[in-house]
Amino acid sequence: METYAKALVYAIPFFTGLVLLEVLYGHFVKDQKHNVMDTVSSLSSGLTNIIKDSLGLVLVLVSYPVLLGVFSIFELKATWPVWILAFLAIDFAGYWNHRLNHHVNIFWNQHVIHHSSEEFNLACALRQSISNVVGYFALLLLPAAILGVPNEVIAILAPIHLFAQFWYHTQHIGKMGWLEYIIVTPSQHRVHHAINPEYIDKNLGQILCVWDRMFGTFQEELPTVPPRYGVLKPANTWNPILINFQHVWRLCKDAWRTTSWYDKLRIWFMPTGWRPQDVVKKYPVHGIDNVYHFKKYRPEASFALKVYAVFQLLFNTFLMLYMFYNYSEIGLAGLLQFGAFVFVGIYGYTTLMDKKGYAVGIEVFRGILGIALILGTGDWFGINGLWSFGSIMVSCYFIITILGGIYFTMKEDKESPDTTINRIP
């Protein structure tokens, strides 16, 4: 985990820089694909996922080394053909894991966050799950384990395979000629994120598009069907932590409300969106009926609130990078405590972005708690060792958080949502 955390010290600025480049490009060509609050929400979601993964907050059912030790028939060396074989095995497993996420109720919960943005840009690529608390992906790598693909090869290729899925989350790149027959391209992935009936649950491949073509899930982007993005049951919040658990909360309520014990059990493993009939009639859930005419979630926000949201995102990113930079020095107990502060921070400022009245309570509470910790220990998780003024800087941040929470809760107009009608051109 420490190695992963150190790698993120370099990966996070790199990906954030690419998002900024896309924003600047959209501005200069007058074709902006970002709005401030949605992008802040997306990047904040990325922070929560990175913290959760770096702290190892997951119950692993079985690891790849265990499968390798039990099932391997051969003992392969890390030659170039083996590296290629391993890449194909990871990509094949990724396709089926992705397909599972789209087609089974309980698994959709850990993937819905990635589709929740009603925009499509590089920032939404970073909307990754914190609700995937059970690790089972190694089971899908059983063919590689049987063949004896070394664990070291899988361990190196897996994060590379994940990071390589970032670039195609953009609307600024058109179709790519002959590459459309080999790899997943931006055009193909726009289809995947679209909620148009023609596009739902298509293009599930991650790097290679061959699996979609083989298993009947490929769909070309059609010039007469412009993609519309989001989910059919909109999240209607900027808070990525809430989005992570909205679907499973609906499943829990449906399982509780249905009178059928059979439905209480099977709802979790039925196709995504399935609900018991008695619950559907009594507790309807409204979604998007016409993808070409629906209101995007976009509460009115002042310029000051947008600037404040960006400030909160940047400072929490700074805190997280400091945590990774001093991963071993902080220690496990300190890391959990530090991670909790960042989680609560993200929950607080994104709730403020949603203009919820209770946001002020969260912001004041975490601000006071942060200052109390600094006063009690005389430091902020050892930051004074790097900068003599470090804890003073963090204290100032918590003071700004308290004042910002009070100010924006009092001043922002919560009664005049600025919604955008998404129409077909």
N, C-alpha and C positions, 0 to 999 in steps of 0.2 A: 504493500500500500504506500509506503514511503517513496518508492521509486515512481509510482504513478503520480503521487502528489508533486514530486519534483518536476516531472515532465509537464504537468499542468502549468507550472510557473511560466513556461515558454509558450505552451499551446494557447492559453487563454488570451494573452495579448495579440497573438497571431490571428486568431479567429475574430476577435473584437475589431482588429485593424481592418480585416476584410469586410466586415459589416459596415464600418465607417466608410471605406472606399465605395461600397455599393450605394450608400446614402449620398455621398458626394457626387457619384456618377449620375444618379437619378436627378439630383438637383441641377447639374450642369446641362443635362440633355432634356430637362423639363419633362421627365417621366418618372416621378418619384413613386416608389413602391413601398415606402415606409411611412408610418405615422408614429409620432414620438411615443405615445403611451403603449401601443402594441409592441414596439421594438423594445422598450424598457421591460415590459412583461415577459417577452421572449428571452431576453438576456438574463433576466432574474430567474426564470425557470432553469436556464442552463447552470446558474450558480447553485441552485438547490440540488440539482442532479449531481454536479461535480463534488459537492460536499458529501452527499450521501454515499457516492461510490468511493471516494477517497478514504472515508472512514469505515468502509466495509460493512455498511448497515444493510446486510442481506443474509438470508438463511439459504445457504447453498445446499441443494439436495444431494448433489454428487458433483465432484470436480473432475475435470478432464484427466488429471494424473491417475485418479482412482480407476476410471474407465480404462485407461491405457494399461494399467497394471493387471486388470482382470481379463480384458478381452483381446489384447493384442496377439495377433498370430505371427506377425513379422517384427523384426527390430530394424527399422529404417534409420539411415543416417541423414543428416541435414544437407542433402545434395539439392541442386537446382530443380530437378524433377519433383523432389519431395516438397520443396517450397511451393511449387505450382499446384501440386496435389492438395496441399494444405489450404491454399487460397481457395481452390474450387470447393473443398469441403466446407470451409467457413461460409462461403457465399451461398452454397446450397442450403446449409443449415439456416442461414439468415433469411433466405426466401421462405422457408417453411415456418420459421418462427414468426415472421411478418404476416404470413397468411393466417396463422393461428390467432394472432392478435386482432386481425380484422374480422374473423368469422366466429369467434366464441365470446360469449358475453363477459365472462370474468377476465379474460385476457385483453379484451378491448380497453378495460380500465387502465392498464399500464401503458397504453399507446395513444389514448385519446388526447393527452396533453400535446402530443406532437402535431396533431391535426387541428388543434383548437383555434389557432390564429386564423382570422378572416382575411389576412394578407398572405402573400407568398413571397418570401425573400430569404436572404441568408440568415437573418436573425431567427426566423421560425425553425431553421434547422437545429437550433440550440434548445428548442423546447423538448426536453427529454424528461423521462419519468423519474419520480421518487416513490411511486407506488409499486414498483416491481421488487417487492421485498423477498420473493422466493426465487432463487437462482436455479434454473433448470436447463439453461442453454447447452450445457455440456452433453446432455442426453442426445441432442440433435447432432452432435459430433461423433456419435458412436461409429459410423463407417470409418472415420479417420482413426479412431482408437483401435478398431479391429485391424486396420492395415499397419498400425504401429507408427503413425506420424508422431515425431517427438514432441513432447510438451513445450520445449523451448521455442519450437517453430510456431506453434499455435499461439503461445504467449506474446510473441513479437508481432505476428500478423493480425491478431484480433483487434488491437487498438488502431493499427494502420487502416484496417478494413472499415472500422467505425469512422475515423476521421475523413476517409476518402468519400464518405457520403455527404459531406458538407457542401461542396461546390455547386451541386446541381439544384440547390434550392434558390433559384433565381428566375426572374422573368425577362432579364436583359440578354439572354442567349437564346437564339432561335434553334431551329432544327440543324443537326450537325452531319447531314449527308450519310455516308456509309457507316459512320460510328453508331447511328441509330439501330443498326442490326447487331451490335456487339455489346455496347455498354449502356447503362442507364444514363440518360441525358436529361438536361433541364426540361425539355419538351415532354419527355415521358413522365418525369416526376411531377410536373404540373398536372398532368392527368391524374396521377395517384392522389394528389391532395385535393382534387376537385370534388364537389358534391353534386355535380350534374349527374342525372340518372345514367347517362352513357358512360360515365367514368368511374362510378363507385366501385371500390375494391379491385381496381385494375393496377397493373404495373407494380407488383409487389417485390420485384427484384431489388437488390441493393447495389451491386456493382455491375454484374452482367445481366443483360435482359433476356438471355437465352432461356432461363427457367420460365419466365412468363410466356414465352413463345411455345415452349414445350408443354406447359400445363394449362394452357388456355386462358391465361389472365392478362394477356397483352392487349393494350388499346392505344392506337395512335392518337395524337392530339389533332382534333378535327378543326379546320379553319372556320367551319360554320357553327361550332360549339365552343365558345370561349369559356375557359374554366372559371368557376366560382368557388371560392375557398372557405374552409371552416369545417364545421360538423353540423349534421342535420338537427341536433339538439344543441343549440348554441350555448357556450359557456357563460356568456354575459357577465364576465368579471375579468379584471386584469390580474387577479391573484392566482399565481401558478400553483400554489399549495392547495387551494380549493379546487381548482380544475382537476388536479390529480385524483381527487376522490369523489367527484360529482357522480360519475357513472356507478361506482360501487355503492354509493349511498342510495341511489335509486334502486339498485338491485336489492339492497338490504330492506328497504321499505316495501318493495313489491313482495319479497319473500315473507315478510312479516304479515302483510295485509291479505295475501291470498288464503283462501280457506282450504285449498288442496295441498295435502302434504306432499303429493307427488310433484306438484309445481314448485313447492318450497325447495325441493332438492334439485330439480332439473333446471331451474332458471339460470343457475350459474354456468351451465355447460351447453345451453341452447344457443342458436345463432344470435349474433349481435343484434340487440334491439328487441328480441323476443320478450313478451310479457304475458303473464297469465290472463286469460280472458276476463275473469271476474274483476281483476284489478284494472284492466284497460277501460272497462265500462265505468267503473266507480271513480277512478283516479286517472283521468286522461293527462298525458304529457304532451304539450304542444311543441312542435318543431317547425322547421322551414318547409312550407308546402310548395313554394315557387322560388327556385334558386335564382331566378333572374329579377326578383322583386322582393327583397327582404331588407330589414334594417340591420345594418352592422352595429355591433356594440361600440359606441363611441360617445360616452358621456362628455358633455361640454367641460373643458378644462382651460383655465387661464394660462397665459404664457408663463406666469410665475410658478404655477403648479407643475408645468411641464419641466421647467428648469430644475425645480426642486426634485422631481422624480429622477431626472438624469443625475443630479448630484448624489442622491441616495444610492443609485445603482453603482456609480463610480466609487463611492467610498466603501460600499460593501464589497465590491470587487477588490479594492485595495486591501481590506481586512482579510479577505479570503486568500489573496496572494501572500500576505504576510504569514498567515497560518501555514500555508504549504511550504514557504521558505524556511520556516522554523518547526517543521513537522515533528522531528524527533525530540527537539528541545522542549516543546510544549508538553509532550506526554499524552497518554491516552485519555486520562480524566480531563485534562485541560482542553484537548481537541474536541471532546464531546461537548464541553461547556462552551467553547468558542463557536463550534458549529451551531449550537442552539441559539446563540446570540445572532448569528447571521440569518438563520431560519426565521426567527421572530422578527428580525429587522425587515426581511423581504415580505413577510406576512403583513407587517405594519404599514410600510410605505405603499405597497400595492393595494391594500385596503383603503388607504387615504386616496389613492388614485381613483378607486371606485366611488369615492365620496360617501363612504359609510360613516354614520355618526359615531360608531364605537371605535373607529380608527384612532381617535385622540387618546382613548384609554390605553390602547396598545403602545402607542408612541411615547406617551408620558411614562408608562410603566417600564418599558425597556430603557428609556433614557435615564431614569432614576436608578434602575438596577445596575446599568453600566457605570454610572458615576460612583455608586456605592461600592462596586467591586474595585474600582481604581483607588478610591479613598481607603478601602480596607486593606489592600495589598500593596499600595504605593506604586503600582505598575499595571500595565495591560498585557498580560501573558508574556512578559519579558521584553516588551518593545523598547523600554528605556536602554536596553543593552545595545540596540542599534542606533537609536536616536535619543539623546538626552531629553528632548522635548516630546517624545512619542506619546506618553500617557496624557500630557496636556492637550495634544492635538486630538486624541480620541475623546477626551473629556469635552472639548469644544464641540466635537461632532454630536455627542449625546445631548448637549445643551441645545444645539440647533435642532435636533430631532424633537425635543420636548416643545420648543417654541414653534417649530414648523407644524407639528401635529395640532397644536392649539390654534394657530393662525389659520391654517387651511381648512380646518373643520368649521371655524367660525365664518370665514370669508367666502369660501367657494359656494356658488349657488347649486344646491343639490336638486333643484326642481326643474331644471331646464336642460334635459339631455339633448346633445347634438348628435342625432343619428343620421346615418348615411344610407340612402336607398341605393342598393346595388342593382343596376339595370343592365340589361344586355345592350351593347352599343348598336 
